[in-house]
Amino acid sequence: MIELLRSNDPVLMSFAASVLKDAGINHSLTDGHMSVIDGSIGALQQRILVEDDQRDEAERLLTEAGVQLTS
């Protein structure tokens, strides 16, 4: 899997995951529980990962939705 987005903004991460889900893109939202355990101070960022073969489509969808990617 390839990392497309890393952020400690839960609204951004939820929005990006929703865009991918609605388009049928397999993705994984990781480190969400770790950021909560950390006390939500923002030291640990959540990440969105997608399958290698869906990267181009996922990047296009998120970019069109106004999300600035980290990859």
N, CA, C and O atoms as a Tripos MOL2 file, in Angstrom:
@<TRIPOS>MOLECULE
protein
  284   283    71     0     0
PROTEIN
NO_CHARGES

@<TRIPOS>ATOM
      1 N           0.8400   -1.1810    0.0000 N.3       1 MET1
      2 CA          0.0000    0.0000    0.0000 C.3       1 MET1
      3 C           0.8870    1.2460    0.0000 C.2       1 MET1
      4 O           2.0170    1.2320    0.4880 O.2       1 MET1
      5 N           0.3370    2.3210   -0.5630 N.am      2 ILE2
      6 CA          1.0570    3.5790   -0.7260 C.3       2 ILE2
      7 C           0.3800    4.6540    0.1270 C.2       2 ILE2
      8 O          -0.8460    4.7670    0.1330 O.2       2 ILE2
      9 N           1.1730    5.4300    0.8350 N.am      3 GLU3
     10 CA          0.6320    6.5320    1.6280 C.3       3 GLU3
     11 C           0.3250    7.7180    0.7190 C.2       3 GLU3
     12 O           1.1790    8.1720   -0.0420 O.2       3 GLU3
     13 N          -0.9090    8.2110    0.8120 N.am      4 LEU4
     14 CA         -1.3040    9.3900    0.0350 C.3       4 LEU4
     15 C          -1.4280   10.6350    0.8910 C.2       4 LEU4
     16 O          -1.1740   11.7480    0.4290 O.2       4 LEU4
     17 N          -1.8180   10.4420    2.1320 N.am      5 LEU5
     18 CA         -2.1310   11.6010    2.9620 C.3       5 LEU5
     19 C          -1.7530   11.3160    4.4040 C.2       5 LEU5
     20 O          -1.9650   10.2160    4.9150 O.2       5 LEU5
     21 N          -1.1880   12.3280    5.0510 N.am      6 ARG6
     22 CA         -0.8120   12.2440    6.4720 C.3       6 ARG6
     23 C          -1.2340   13.5620    7.1180 C.2       6 ARG6
     24 O          -0.8690   14.6420    6.6520 O.2       6 ARG6
     25 N          -2.0040   13.4530    8.1920 N.am      7 SER7
     26 CA         -2.4880   14.6720    8.8480 C.3       7 SER7
     27 C          -2.9610   14.3520   10.2600 C.2       7 SER7
     28 O          -3.2850   13.2080   10.5760 O.2       7 SER7
     29 N          -2.9940   15.3710   11.0970 N.am      8 ASN8
     30 CA         -3.6100   15.2240   12.4100 C.3       8 ASN8
     31 C          -4.9520   15.9570   12.4610 C.2       8 ASN8
     32 O          -5.4870   16.2120   13.5400 O.2       8 ASN8
     33 N          -5.4890   16.2910   11.2910 N.am      9 ASP9
     34 CA         -6.7960   16.9410   11.1770 C.3       9 ASP9
     35 C          -7.8610   15.8620   10.9450 C.2       9 ASP9
     36 O          -7.9610   15.3350    9.8370 O.2       9 ASP9
     37 N          -8.6530   15.5240   11.9600 N.am     10 PRO10
     38 CA         -9.6240   14.4400   11.8040 C.3      10 PRO10
     39 C         -10.7060   14.7380   10.7660 C.2      10 PRO10
     40 O         -11.2300   13.8180   10.1380 O.2      10 PRO10
     41 N         -11.0410   16.0020   10.5830 N.am     11 VAL11
     42 CA        -12.0560   16.3580    9.5870 C.3      11 VAL11
     43 C         -11.5220   16.1040    8.1790 C.2      11 VAL11
     44 O         -12.2240   15.5350    7.3430 O.2      11 VAL11
     45 N         -10.2990   16.5180    7.9140 N.am     12 LEU12
     46 CA         -9.6700   16.2800    6.6120 C.3      12 LEU12
     47 C          -9.5650   14.7890    6.3340 C.2      12 LEU12
     48 O          -9.8690   14.3380    5.2290 O.2      12 LEU12
     49 N          -9.1360   14.0250    7.3280 N.am     13 MET13
     50 CA         -8.9580   12.5880    7.1270 C.3      13 MET13
     51 C         -10.2950   11.8970    6.8710 C.2      13 MET13
     52 O         -10.3840   11.0060    6.0270 O.2      13 MET13
     53 N         -11.3210   12.3010    7.5900 N.am     14 SER14
     54 CA        -12.6510   11.7400    7.3850 C.3      14 SER14
     55 C         -13.1820   12.0880    5.9990 C.2      14 SER14
     56 O         -13.7650   11.2400    5.3230 O.2      14 SER14
     57 N         -12.9820   13.3280    5.5790 N.am     15 PHE15
     58 CA        -13.4230   13.7580    4.2530 C.3      15 PHE15
     59 C         -12.7140   12.9650    3.1610 C.2      15 PHE15
     60 O         -13.3560   12.4610    2.2400 O.2      15 PHE15
     61 N         -11.3880   12.8550    3.2640 N.am     16 ALA16
     62 CA        -10.6170   12.1290    2.2510 C.3      16 ALA16
     63 C         -11.0320   10.6650    2.1960 C.2      16 ALA16
     64 O         -11.1760   10.1020    1.1110 O.2      16 ALA16
     65 N         -11.2240   10.0460    3.3490 N.am     17 ALA17
     66 CA        -11.6550    8.6470    3.3850 C.3      17 ALA17
     67 C         -13.0340    8.4950    2.7520 C.2      17 ALA17
     68 O         -13.3000    7.5050    2.0700 O.2      17 ALA17
     69 N         -13.9080    9.4660    2.9720 N.am     18 SER18
     70 CA        -15.2450    9.4320    2.3890 C.3      18 SER18
     71 C         -15.1980    9.5420    0.8690 C.2      18 SER18
     72 O         -15.9260    8.8360    0.1710 O.2      18 SER18
     73 N         -14.3500   10.4180    0.3590 N.am     19 VAL19
     74 CA        -14.1890   10.5630   -1.0950 C.3      19 VAL19
     75 C         -13.7450    9.2320   -1.7020 C.2      19 VAL19
     76 O         -14.2880    8.7930   -2.7150 O.2      19 VAL19
     77 N         -12.7640    8.6010   -1.0800 N.am     20 LEU20
     78 CA        -12.2530    7.3300   -1.5930 C.3      20 LEU20
     79 C         -13.3020    6.2280   -1.4890 C.2      20 LEU20
     80 O         -13.4740    5.4440   -2.4230 O.2      20 LEU20
     81 N         -13.9970    6.1650   -0.3690 N.am     21 LYS21
     82 CA        -15.0200    5.1320   -0.1790 C.3      21 LYS21
     83 C         -16.1320    5.2770   -1.2100 C.2      21 LYS21
     84 O         -16.5580    4.2890   -1.8090 O.2      21 LYS21
     85 N         -16.6020    6.5070   -1.4200 N.am     22 ASP22
     86 CA        -17.6780    6.7480   -2.3820 C.3      22 ASP22
     87 C         -17.2860    6.3450   -3.7940 C.2      22 ASP22
     88 O         -18.1450    5.9760   -4.5960 O.2      22 ASP22
     89 N         -15.9910    6.4140   -4.1070 N.am     23 ALA23
     90 CA        -15.5030    6.0530   -5.4400 C.3      23 ALA23
     91 C         -15.1330    4.5720   -5.5330 C.2      23 ALA23
     92 O         -14.7360    4.1000   -6.5990 O.2      23 ALA23
     93 N         -15.2600    3.8430   -4.4370 N.am     24 GLY24
     94 CA        -14.9320    2.4250   -4.4550 C.3      24 GLY24
     95 C         -13.4420    2.1370   -4.4190 C.2      24 GLY24
     96 O         -13.0040    1.0650   -4.8370 O.2      24 GLY24
     97 N         -12.6610    3.0860   -3.9220 N.am     25 ILE25
     98 CA        -11.2080    2.9080   -3.8200 C.3      25 ILE25
     99 C         -10.8940    2.2150   -2.4930 C.2      25 ILE25
    100 O         -11.2650    2.7080   -1.4290 O.2      25 ILE25
    101 N         -10.2110    1.0730   -2.5600 N.am     26 ASN26
    102 CA         -9.7890    0.3850   -1.3440 C.3      26 ASN26
    103 C          -8.7320    1.2260   -0.6510 C.2      26 ASN26
    104 O          -7.7300    1.6070   -1.2560 O.2      26 ASN26
    105 N          -8.9620    1.5080    0.6140 N.am     27 HIS27
    106 CA         -8.0230    2.3370    1.3650 C.3      27 HIS27
    107 C          -7.9990    1.9020    2.8240 C.2      27 HIS27
    108 O          -8.8600    1.1540    3.2870 O.2      27 HIS27
    109 N          -7.0060    2.3840    3.5200 N.am     28 SER28
    110 CA         -6.8700    2.0990    4.9410 C.3      28 SER28
    111 C          -6.5330    3.4000    5.6620 C.2      28 SER28
    112 O          -5.6140    4.1190    5.2710 O.2      28 SER28
    113 N          -7.2820    3.6900    6.7110 N.am     29 LEU29
    114 CA         -7.0090    4.8420    7.5620 C.3      29 LEU29
    115 C          -6.2580    4.3060    8.7740 C.2      29 LEU29
    116 O          -6.8300    3.5930    9.5990 O.2      29 LEU29
    117 N          -4.9890    4.6470    8.8810 N.am     30 THR30
    118 CA         -4.1490    4.0670    9.9260 C.3      30 THR30
    119 C          -3.7710    5.0930   10.9910 C.2      30 THR30
    120 O          -3.8430    6.3030   10.7760 O.2      30 THR30
    121 N          -3.3750    4.5800   12.1140 N.am     31 ASP31
    122 CA         -2.8550    5.3590   13.2440 C.3      31 ASP31
    123 C          -3.8990    6.2280   13.9310 C.2      31 ASP31
    124 O          -3.5420    7.0800   14.7450 O.2      31 ASP31
    125 N          -5.1640    6.0380   13.6290 N.am     32 GLY32
    126 CA         -6.2130    6.8030   14.2880 C.3      32 GLY32
    127 C          -6.2920    6.5180   15.7700 C.2      32 GLY32
    128 O          -6.4460    7.4340   16.5770 O.2      32 GLY32
    129 N          -6.1890    5.2520   16.1300 N.am     33 HIS33
    130 CA         -6.2530    4.8840   17.5430 C.3      33 HIS33
    131 C          -5.0050    5.3470   18.2830 C.2      33 HIS33
    132 O          -5.0800    5.7160   19.4550 O.2      33 HIS33
    133 N          -3.8730    5.3300   17.6160 N.am     34 MET34
    134 CA         -2.6350    5.7720   18.2590 C.3      34 MET34
    135 C          -2.6870    7.2600   18.5880 C.2      34 MET34
    136 O          -2.1780    7.6870   19.6250 O.2      34 MET34
    137 N          -3.2990    8.0470   17.7120 N.am     35 SER35
    138 CA         -3.3750    9.4810   17.9900 C.3      35 SER35
    139 C          -4.2880    9.7570   19.1770 C.2      35 SER35
    140 O          -4.0730   10.7260   19.9050 O.2      35 SER35
    141 N          -5.3110    8.9170   19.3870 N.am     36 VAL36
    142 CA         -6.1980    9.0750   20.5400 C.3      36 VAL36
    143 C          -5.4800    8.6600   21.8180 C.2      36 VAL36
    144 O          -5.5890    9.3300   22.8450 O.2      36 VAL36
    145 N          -4.7390    7.5440   21.7500 N.am     37 ILE37
    146 CA         -3.9720    7.0810   22.9090 C.3      37 ILE37
    147 C          -2.9700    8.1490   23.3260 C.2      37 ILE37
    148 O          -2.7040    8.3450   24.5120 O.2      37 ILE37
    149 N          -2.4230    8.8300   22.3370 N.am     38 ASP38
    150 CA         -1.4280    9.8740   22.5820 C.3      38 ASP38
    151 C          -2.0440   11.1030   23.2570 C.2      38 ASP38
    152 O          -1.3260   12.0270   23.6400 O.2      38 ASP38
    153 N          -3.3500   11.1130   23.4000 N.am     39 GLY39
    154 CA         -4.0060   12.2400   24.0540 C.3      39 GLY39
    155 C          -4.4790   13.3000   23.0850 C.2      39 GLY39
    156 O          -4.8300   14.4070   23.4910 O.2      39 GLY39
    157 N          -4.4900   12.9700   21.8120 N.am     40 SER40
    158 CA         -4.9550   13.8800   20.7640 C.3      40 SER40
    159 C          -4.2110   15.2070   20.7730 C.2      40 SER40
    160 O          -4.7960   16.2520   20.4900 O.2      40 SER40
    161 N          -2.9330   15.1670   21.0940 N.am     41 ILE41
    162 CA         -2.1420   16.3960   21.0860 C.3      41 ILE41
    163 C          -1.5730   16.6910   19.7020 C.2      41 ILE41
    164 O          -0.9470   17.7300   19.4920 O.2      41 ILE41
    165 N          -1.7920   15.7810   18.7650 N.am     42 GLY42
    166 CA         -1.3470   16.0200   17.4050 C.3      42 GLY42
    167 C           0.0550   15.5500   17.0980 C.2      42 GLY42
    168 O           0.5690   15.8100   16.0110 O.2      42 GLY42
    169 N           0.6810   14.8640   18.0290 N.am     43 ALA43
    170 CA          2.0470   14.3960   17.7850 C.3      43 ALA43
    171 C           2.0740   13.2450   16.7860 C.2      43 ALA43
    172 O           3.0160   13.1190   16.0040 O.2      43 ALA43
    173 N           1.0510   12.4140   16.8110 N.am     44 LEU44
    174 CA          0.9700   11.2920   15.8740 C.3      44 LEU44
    175 C          -0.1000   11.5900   14.8360 C.2      44 LEU44
    176 O          -1.2550   11.8560   15.1700 O.2      44 LEU44
    177 N           0.2990   11.5420   13.5900 N.am     45 GLN45
    178 CA         -0.6350   11.8390   12.5150 C.3      45 GLN45
    179 C          -1.2800   10.5600   12.0020 C.2      45 GLN45
    180 O          -0.6740    9.4880   12.0220 O.2      45 GLN45
    181 N          -2.5140   10.6920   11.5430 N.am     46 GLN46
    182 CA         -3.1910    9.5930   10.8710 C.3      46 GLN46
    183 C          -2.7030    9.5520    9.4280 C.2      46 GLN46
    184 O          -2.2190   10.5500    8.8940 O.2      46 GLN46
    185 N          -2.8380    8.3800    8.8040 N.am     47 ARG47
    186 CA         -2.4100    8.2310    7.4140 C.3      47 ARG47
    187 C          -3.4960    7.5290    6.6150 C.2      47 ARG47
    188 O          -4.2300    6.6930    7.1420 O.2      47 ARG47
    189 N          -3.5900    7.8770    5.3370 N.am     48 ILE48
    190 CA         -4.4560    7.1550    4.4100 C.3      48 ILE48
    191 C          -3.5610    6.4470    3.4110 C.2      48 ILE48
    192 O          -2.7130    7.0550    2.7580 O.2      48 ILE48
    193 N          -3.7780    5.1350    3.3110 N.am     49 LEU49
    194 CA         -3.0240    4.2930    2.3870 C.3      49 LEU49
    195 C          -3.9800    3.7220    1.3530 C.2      49 LEU49
    196 O          -5.1350    3.4260    1.6590 O.2      49 LEU49
    197 N          -3.4900    3.5680    0.1220 N.am     50 VAL50
    198 CA         -4.2820    2.9430   -0.9430 C.3      50 VAL50
    199 C          -3.4530    1.8560   -1.6080 C.2      50 VAL50
    200 O          -2.2260    1.8390   -1.5120 O.2      50 VAL50
    201 N          -4.1470    0.9520   -2.2810 N.am     51 GLU51
    202 CA         -3.4760   -0.1000   -3.0390 C.3      51 GLU51
    203 C          -2.6570    0.5320   -4.1630 C.2      51 GLU51
    204 O          -3.0460    1.5500   -4.7340 O.2      51 GLU51
    205 N          -1.5270   -0.0830   -4.4660 N.am     52 ASP52
    206 CA         -0.6290    0.4480   -5.5010 C.3      52 ASP52
    207 C          -1.3470    0.6930   -6.8220 C.2      52 ASP52
    208 O          -1.1440    1.7230   -7.4650 O.2      52 ASP52
    209 N          -2.1920   -0.2630   -7.2250 N.am     53 ASP53
    210 CA         -2.8340   -0.1560   -8.5360 C.3      53 ASP53
    211 C          -3.9880    0.8500   -8.5660 C.2      53 ASP53
    212 O          -4.5450    1.1130   -9.6320 O.2      53 ASP53
    213 N          -4.3490    1.4070   -7.4220 N.am     54 GLN54
    214 CA         -5.4120    2.4130   -7.3740 C.3      54 GLN54
    215 C          -4.8690    3.8060   -7.0450 C.2      54 GLN54
    216 O          -5.6340    4.7490   -6.8460 O.2      54 GLN54
    217 N          -3.5690    3.9180   -6.9910 N.am     55 ARG55
    218 CA         -2.9390    5.1790   -6.5880 C.3      55 ARG55
    219 C          -3.3140    6.3440   -7.5000 C.2      55 ARG55
    220 O          -3.7310    7.3970   -7.0180 O.2      55 ARG55
    221 N          -3.1680    6.1650   -8.8040 N.am     56 ASP56
    222 CA         -3.4260    7.2720   -9.7320 C.3      56 ASP56
    223 C          -4.8590    7.7820   -9.6170 C.2      56 ASP56
    224 O          -5.0930    8.9900   -9.5710 O.2      56 ASP56
    225 N          -5.8150    6.8570   -9.5730 N.am     57 GLU57
    226 CA         -7.2240    7.2430   -9.4630 C.3      57 GLU57
    227 C          -7.4920    7.9320   -8.1270 C.2      57 GLU57
    228 O          -8.2080    8.9320   -8.0780 O.2      57 GLU57
    229 N          -6.9290    7.4080   -7.0560 N.am     58 ALA58
    230 CA         -7.1180    8.0060   -5.7290 C.3      58 ALA58
    231 C          -6.5180    9.4050   -5.6770 C.2      58 ALA58
    232 O          -7.1310   10.3240   -5.1340 O.2      58 ALA58
    233 N          -5.3320    9.5700   -6.2330 N.am     59 GLU59
    234 CA         -4.7000   10.8950   -6.2600 C.3      59 GLU59
    235 C          -5.5490   11.8850   -7.0420 C.2      59 GLU59
    236 O          -5.7290   13.0270   -6.6190 O.2      59 GLU59
    237 N          -6.0700   11.4490   -8.1820 N.am     60 ARG60
    238 CA         -6.9050   12.3210   -9.0060 C.3      60 ARG60
    239 C          -8.1580   12.7480   -8.2420 C.2      60 ARG60
    240 O          -8.5000   13.9300   -8.2140 O.2      60 ARG60
    241 N          -8.8360   11.7850   -7.6270 N.am     61 LEU61
    242 CA        -10.0690   12.0820   -6.8990 C.3      61 LEU61
    243 C          -9.8330   13.0540   -5.7430 C.2      61 LEU61
    244 O         -10.5810   14.0160   -5.5650 O.2      61 LEU61
    245 N          -8.7960   12.7950   -4.9680 N.am     62 LEU62
    246 CA         -8.5300   13.6580   -3.8210 C.3      62 LEU62
    247 C          -8.0870   15.0560   -4.2540 C.2      62 LEU62
    248 O          -8.4720   16.0500   -3.6380 O.2      62 LEU62
    249 N          -7.2850   15.1300   -5.3040 N.am     63 THR63
    250 CA         -6.8470   16.4300   -5.8130 C.3      63 THR63
    251 C          -8.0390   17.2350   -6.3230 C.2      63 THR63
    252 O          -8.1460   18.4320   -6.0590 O.2      63 THR63
    253 N          -8.9380   16.5670   -7.0580 N.am     64 GLU64
    254 CA        -10.1400   17.2440   -7.5530 C.3      64 GLU64
    255 C         -11.0310   17.7130   -6.4100 C.2      64 GLU64
    256 O         -11.7560   18.6980   -6.5460 O.2      64 GLU64
    257 N         -10.9750   17.0050   -5.2850 N.am     65 ALA65
    258 CA        -11.7780   17.3760   -4.1160 C.3      65 ALA65
    259 C         -11.1060   18.4730   -3.2870 C.2      65 ALA65
    260 O         -11.6570   18.9200   -2.2810 O.2      65 ALA65
    261 N          -9.9130   18.9040   -3.7120 N.am     66 GLY66
    262 CA         -9.2250   19.9880   -3.0260 C.3      66 GLY66
    263 C          -8.3100   19.5630   -1.8990 C.2      66 GLY66
    264 O          -7.8930   20.3910   -1.0890 O.2      66 GLY66
    265 N          -7.9910   18.2720   -1.8410 N.am     67 VAL67
    266 CA         -7.1120   17.7610   -0.7910 C.3      67 VAL67
    267 C          -5.6680   17.8370   -1.2710 C.2      67 VAL67
    268 O          -5.3450   17.3480   -2.3530 O.2      67 VAL67
    269 N          -4.8050   18.4440   -0.4740 N.am     68 GLN68
    270 CA         -3.3820   18.5170   -0.8100 C.3      68 GLN68
    271 C          -2.7140   17.2490   -0.3010 C.2      68 GLN68
    272 O          -2.6950   16.9860    0.9010 O.2      68 GLN68
    273 N          -2.1650   16.4650   -1.2250 N.am     69 LEU69
    274 CA         -1.5740   15.1750   -0.8830 C.3      69 LEU69
    275 C          -0.1650   15.3340   -0.3450 C.2      69 LEU69
    276 O           0.5230   16.3110   -0.6420 O.2      69 LEU69
    277 N           0.2560   14.3590    0.4520 N.am     70 THR70
    278 CA          1.5980   14.3880    1.0200 C.3      70 THR70
    279 C           2.5830   13.5790    0.2060 C.2      70 THR70
    280 O           3.7880   13.6500    0.4480 O.2      70 THR70
    281 N           2.0980   12.8130   -0.7530 N.am     71 SER71
    282 CA          3.0180   11.9710   -1.5380 C.3      71 SER71
    283 C           3.5520   12.7060   -2.7420 C.2      71 SER71
    284 O           4.3370   12.1470   -3.5080 O.2      71 SER71
@<TRIPOS>BOND
     1     1     2 1
     2     2     3 1
     3     3     4 2
     4     3     5 am
     5     5     6 1
     6     6     7 1
     7     7     8 2
     8     7     9 am
     9     9    10 1
    10    10    11 1
    11    11    12 2
    12    11    13 am
    13    13    14 1
    14    14    15 1
    15    15    16 2
    16    15    17 am
    17    17    18 1
    18    18    19 1
    19    19    20 2
    20    19    21 am
    21    21    22 1
    22    22    23 1
    23    23    24 2
    24    23    25 am
    25    25    26 1
    26    26    27 1
    27    27    28 2
    28    27    29 am
    29    29    30 1
    30    30    31 1
    31    31    32 2
    32    31    33 am
    33    33    34 1
    34    34    35 1
    35    35    36 2
    36    35    37 am
    37    37    38 1
    38    38    39 1
    39    39    40 2
    40    39    41 am
    41    41    42 1
    42    42    43 1
    43    43    44 2
    44    43    45 am
    45    45    46 1
    46    46    47 1
    47    47    48 2
    48    47    49 am
    49    49    50 1
    50    50    51 1
    51    51    52 2
    52    51    53 am
    53    53    54 1
    54    54    55 1
    55    55    56 2
    56    55    57 am
    57    57    58 1
    58    58    59 1
    59    59    60 2
    60    59    61 am
    61    61    62 1
    62    62    63 1
    63    63    64 2
    64    63    65 am
    65    65    66 1
    66    66    67 1
    67    67    68 2
    68    67    69 am
    69    69    70 1
    70    70    71 1
    71    71    72 2
    72    71    73 am
    73    73    74 1
    74    74    75 1
    75    75    76 2
    76    75    77 am
    77    77    78 1
    78    78    79 1
    79    79    80 2
    80    79    81 am
    81    81    82 1
    82    82    83 1
    83    83    84 2
    84    83    85 am
    85    85    86 1
    86    86    87 1
    87    87    88 2
    88    87    89 am
    89    89    90 1
    90    90    91 1
    91    91    92 2
    92    91    93 am
    93    93    94 1
    94    94    95 1
    95    95    96 2
    96    95    97 am
    97    97    98 1
    98    98    99 1
    99    99   100 2
   100    99   101 am
   101   101   102 1
   102   102   103 1
   103   103   104 2
   104   103   105 am
   105   105   106 1
   106   106   107 1
   107   107   108 2
   108   107   109 am
   109   109   110 1
   110   110   111 1
   111   111   112 2
   112   111   113 am
   113   113   114 1
   114   114   115 1
   115   115   116 2
   116   115   117 am
   117   117   118 1
   118   118   119 1
   119   119   120 2
   120   119   121 am
   121   121   122 1
   122   122   123 1
   123   123   124 2
   124   123   125 am
   125   125   126 1
   126   126   127 1
   127   127   128 2
   128   127   129 am
   129   129   130 1
   130   130   131 1
   131   131   132 2
   132   131   133 am
   133   133   134 1
   134   134   135 1
   135   135   136 2
   136   135   137 am
   137   137   138 1
   138   138   139 1
   139   139   140 2
   140   139   141 am
   141   141   142 1
   142   142   143 1
   143   143   144 2
   144   143   145 am
   145   145   146 1
   146   146   147 1
   147   147   148 2
   148   147   149 am
   149   149   150 1
   150   150   151 1
   151   151   152 2
   152   151   153 am
   153   153   154 1
   154   154   155 1
   155   155   156 2
   156   155   157 am
   157   157   158 1
   158   158   159 1
   159   159   160 2
   160   159   161 am
   161   161   162 1
   162   162   163 1
   163   163   164 2
   164   163   165 am
   165   165   166 1
   166   166   167 1
   167   167   168 2
   168   167   169 am
   169   169   170 1
   170   170   171 1
   171   171   172 2
   172   171   173 am
   173   173   174 1
   174   174   175 1
   175   175   176 2
   176   175   177 am
   177   177   178 1
   178   178   179 1
   179   179   180 2
   180   179   181 am
   181   181   182 1
   182   182   183 1
   183   183   184 2
   184   183   185 am
   185   185   186 1
   186   186   187 1
   187   187   188 2
   188   187   189 am
   189   189   190 1
   190   190   191 1
   191   191   192 2
   192   191   193 am
   193   193   194 1
   194   194   195 1
   195   195   196 2
   196   195   197 am
   197   197   198 1
   198   198   199 1
   199   199   200 2
   200   199   201 am
   201   201   202 1
   202   202   203 1
   203   203   204 2
   204   203   205 am
   205   205   206 1
   206   206   207 1
   207   207   208 2
   208   207   209 am
   209   209   210 1
   210   210   211 1
   211   211   212 2
   212   211   213 am
   213   213   214 1
   214   214   215 1
   215   215   216 2
   216   215   217 am
   217   217   218 1
   218   218   219 1
   219   219   220 2
   220   219   221 am
   221   221   222 1
   222   222   223 1
   223   223   224 2
   224   223   225 am
   225   225   226 1
   226   226   227 1
   227   227   228 2
   228   227   229 am
   229   229   230 1
   230   230   231 1
   231   231   232 2
   232   231   233 am
   233   233   234 1
   234   234   235 1
   235   235   236 2
   236   235   237 am
   237   237   238 1
   238   238   239 1
   239   239   240 2
   240   239   241 am
   241   241   242 1
   242   242   243 1
   243   243   244 2
   244   243   245 am
   245   245   246 1
   246   246   247 1
   247   247   248 2
   248   247   249 am
   249   249   250 1
   250   250   251 1
   251   251   252 2
   252   251   253 am
   253   253   254 1
   254   254   255 1
   255   255   256 2
   256   255   257 am
   257   257   258 1
   258   258   259 1
   259   259   260 2
   260   259   261 am
   261   261   262 1
   262   262   263 1
   263   263   264 2
   264   263   265 am
   265   265   266 1
   266   266   267 1
   267   267   268 2
   268   267   269 am
   269   269   270 1
   270   270   271 1
   271   271   272 2
   272   271   273 am
   273   273   274 1
   274   274   275 1
   275   275   276 2
   276   275   277 am
   277   277   278 1
   278   278   279 1
   279   279   280 2
   280   279   281 am
   281   281   282 1
   282   282   283 1
   283   283   284 2
@<TRIPOS>SUBSTRUCTURE
     1 MET1         2 RESIDUE 1 A MET
     2 ILE2         6 RESIDUE 1 A ILE
     3 GLU3        10 RESIDUE 1 A GLU
     4 LEU4        14 RESIDUE 1 A LEU
     5 LEU5        18 RESIDUE 1 A LEU
     6 ARG6        22 RESIDUE 1 A ARG
     7 SER7        26 RESIDUE 1 A SER
     8 ASN8        30 RESIDUE 1 A ASN
     9 ASP9        34 RESIDUE 1 A ASP
    10 PRO10       38 RESIDUE 1 A PRO
    11 VAL11       42 RESIDUE 1 A VAL
    12 LEU12       46 RESIDUE 1 A LEU
    13 MET13       50 RESIDUE 1 A MET
    14 SER14       54 RESIDUE 1 A SER
    15 PHE15       58 RESIDUE 1 A PHE
    16 ALA16       62 RESIDUE 1 A ALA
    17 ALA17       66 RESIDUE 1 A ALA
    18 SER18       70 RESIDUE 1 A SER
    19 VAL19       74 RESIDUE 1 A VAL
    20 LEU20       78 RESIDUE 1 A LEU
    21 LYS21       82 RESIDUE 1 A LYS
    22 ASP22       86 RESIDUE 1 A ASP
    23 ALA23       90 RESIDUE 1 A ALA
    24 GLY24       94 RESIDUE 1 A GLY
    25 ILE25       98 RESIDUE 1 A ILE
    26 ASN26      102 RESIDUE 1 A ASN
    27 HIS27      106 RESIDUE 1 A HIS
    28 SER28      110 RESIDUE 1 A SER
    29 LEU29      114 RESIDUE 1 A LEU
    30 THR30      118 RESIDUE 1 A THR
    31 ASP31      122 RESIDUE 1 A ASP
    32 GLY32      126 RESIDUE 1 A GLY
    33 HIS33      130 RESIDUE 1 A HIS
    34 MET34      134 RESIDUE 1 A MET
    35 SER35      138 RESIDUE 1 A SER
    36 VAL36      142 RESIDUE 1 A VAL
    37 ILE37      146 RESIDUE 1 A ILE
    38 ASP38      150 RESIDUE 1 A ASP
    39 GLY39      154 RESIDUE 1 A GLY
    40 SER40      158 RESIDUE 1 A SER
    41 ILE41      162 RESIDUE 1 A ILE
    42 GLY42      166 RESIDUE 1 A GLY
    43 ALA43      170 RESIDUE 1 A ALA
    44 LEU44      174 RESIDUE 1 A LEU
    45 GLN45      178 RESIDUE 1 A GLN
    46 GLN46      182 RESIDUE 1 A GLN
    47 ARG47      186 RESIDUE 1 A ARG
    48 ILE48      190 RESIDUE 1 A ILE
    49 LEU49      194 RESIDUE 1 A LEU
    50 VAL50      198 RESIDUE 1 A VAL
    51 GLU51      202 RESIDUE 1 A GLU
    52 ASP52      206 RESIDUE 1 A ASP
    53 ASP53      210 RESIDUE 1 A ASP
    54 GLN54      214 RESIDUE 1 A GLN
    55 ARG55      218 RESIDUE 1 A ARG
    56 ASP56      222 RESIDUE 1 A ASP
    57 GLU57      226 RESIDUE 1 A GLU
    58 ALA58      230 RESIDUE 1 A ALA
    59 GLU59      234 RESIDUE 1 A GLU
    60 ARG60      238 RESIDUE 1 A ARG
    61 LEU61      242 RESIDUE 1 A LEU
    62 LEU62      246 RESIDUE 1 A LEU
    63 THR63      250 RESIDUE 1 A THR
    64 GLU64      254 RESIDUE 1 A GLU
    65 ALA65      258 RESIDUE 1 A ALA
    66 GLY66      262 RESIDUE 1 A GLY
    67 VAL67      266 RESIDUE 1 A VAL
    68 GLN68      270 RESIDUE 1 A GLN
    69 LEU69      274 RESIDUE 1 A LEU
    70 THR70      278 RESIDUE 1 A THR
    71 SER71      282 RESIDUE 1 A SER
